[in-house]
Amino acid sequence: MQTLLRYYSFSLIFTAICFALAVWYGWASTGSVTATLGILWIVIVLSILEVSLSFDNAVVNATVLRDMDPVWQQRFLTIGILIAVFGMRIVFPIAIVAIAADLGPLEAINLSLNDPVRYEEIVSGAHISIAGFGGAFLAMVGLTFFFDSDKDVHWIGVLERSINRFSSVPAVEIGLVLLLVYGVSTLLSPGDALTFLTAALLGLLTFIAVHALGALIEQREARKKAAGEIVKSGLGGFLYLEVLDASFSFDGVIGAFALSNNMVIIALGLSVGAMFVRSMTIHLVRTGTLAQYRYLEHGAFWAIIALGVIMLVSAKYHIPETITGLLGAVLIGLSLWWSVRHNRRNPEDAEVTA
């Protein structure tokens, strides 16, 4: 227990502060105990969802950080927290709202803090765009993991092996997302369908751009390594990790709109999740224990796919926020339990990954 507290004590304190702020904000903005508890519940669910969607983020961060010198490790785990929490989790949601609602950033902040009713009306009017953009992006994130020809570990064996057989088909995941997007668009009015399709295409293009940027950085690092240079250390390694972290954070930020359109609620929930991801990264670097749970990534990516589909469908049908949040937590919990069971039955695998 003391060992865990060593890695997670700061995150627990930060969590308590954010939950207290959620209660204060809920009471100050609504004056209702029920509404305040509802806001606190959404913040809690967002925190859990962000952590569950970011297990792969922590694993990748830890893998890269092992090859960096201690000075830059510390800089990433301190300066990187500020960028992740205040950059991707606060500034970026404001930008999404501002663009979707055709507002300036200051106007979006002002409406969120001082006129939540009007703010909610504007954001609700932009829900179709947010659903199309975010749903397409999230669906691509999840499907790309399973349509990977190099993937040889399967959690839901029959289904994942069947999917993997088509991994050699070029752009198969893009085709599936486009079919799903088109299917949802047929349920909408002509004007809403055009808005939805345009936003979904922008989501696909954003996904492609993010991965293209990551590929360019990887190629650059590979050339350095081939030339005998030290890679993934110093400023270059720091920037490399920040780009990766932003890429992983993007799905959580977009997915948050499936639970709430309120900037303050989103920022509090995702900030807690981001802080725990940093704690998990430190834990992984020091001990490597999380890497032993072989199905955690699978659970996280199934959760991403489910959330992407829910966001797309929400352009037409309302789906309760509680169901949306708990579905991801359940998938992560099942994958964790399945991983523990596998390690007990196959101790030699746990030793190899340790």
Beta strands, then each sheet from edge to edge (+ up, - down):
end
